[in-house]
């Protein structure tokens, strides 16, 4: 079987202490991977990181080495204690921009 290009693979990063501590299974990652595979996409690796910003950064950096697309699932949402957006900003070296209209919507 011929291996597909690493650059065309999708990586999944699931975040949440409830995942790393074994409280729940990553069924969202399973469902997303199945739907993407059924649509013809190539799935690479699934990584689970705690809610700690440094862990999310490490997971992103790891996946970026061999995946052209990364889907991040989990986190707490748009609350002040969700560190996902800060980790992504740091890894991509891009500033966060507040969009007031989107926030209000």
N, C-alpha and C positions, 0 to 999 in steps of 0.2 A: 504494500500500500504506500503510495507516494504522500509524503508529508506536505501539507499546505504551507504557504508562506507565513512566517511568524508575524509579519507586519499587517496581515489581513485578519488577524484574530481579534475577538472581543474578550476582554477580561472583565470579571465581575468582582467588585469590592463591596462586601456587606459589612456594615458597621453596627456595633451595639454590644454592650456588656452582656446582654441577655443571650447573645450568640456565643461569645467567647467563654462565658461561664457555664454553658450547656443548659441554660434554662429552657431554651426553645431551639427547634431545628430551623435551618435556613431554607424553608419551603418557598419563600419568594424567589431566591436565587435559582432553585430547582425549576420553578415554573417559567421564569424568564429565560433560562437556558434552553428549556424544551421548546418554547415558542420561537426563539431565535434560530435554533437548529432546524426546526420544522420549516422555517422560512428560508433556509439555505445558508445561514450565516455560520461561520466557524467560531466555536467557543474555545478559548484557551484555558485559562486558569480562573478558579474562584478563590478569593482571599477573604478572610474574615478578620476584622480589626476591632479592638475595643473602642469605646467612645473617647479614648485619650487621643488628643491631637497628634502627638508624635507617632502613635501607632497607625493612625489613618495616613499620615505622611509616608511612613515606611511602606505601607501597603500600596499606595499610589506609585511610589518610586519603583517598587518591585514590578508592578504590572506594566508600567510605561516602558520597561526595557524590551518587552516582546509582544506588545499589543498596540494596535493602532486606535482602538476604541476601548474606553473603560466606562462601564456603567456602575454608578455608586447607588447602593440601596441601603435603607436603614437610616439611622440617625434620629434625631428628635424633631426635625422640622426646622422651622424658621424661628426657633427660640434662641435666647441668648446663650444657653449652655450647649447647643449643638456646635461642635468644633469642625465639622466637615468642611464648611465653606472656607474657614481659615486655613485648614490644611491644604486644600486644593489651591488656594491663592498662593500659598508659600511654595508649593511644589512647582506650579506653573510660572512663578515669578510675575504674577499679574495682580494688580490691586483689585480689591472688592469695590464695587460701585453700587451705592444705594439708589434704588429706583423707587421714588416716592409713590408714583402712580401704581406700580405693581404691588407695593406694600399695602396701599389703601384698598386695592381691589381684593 
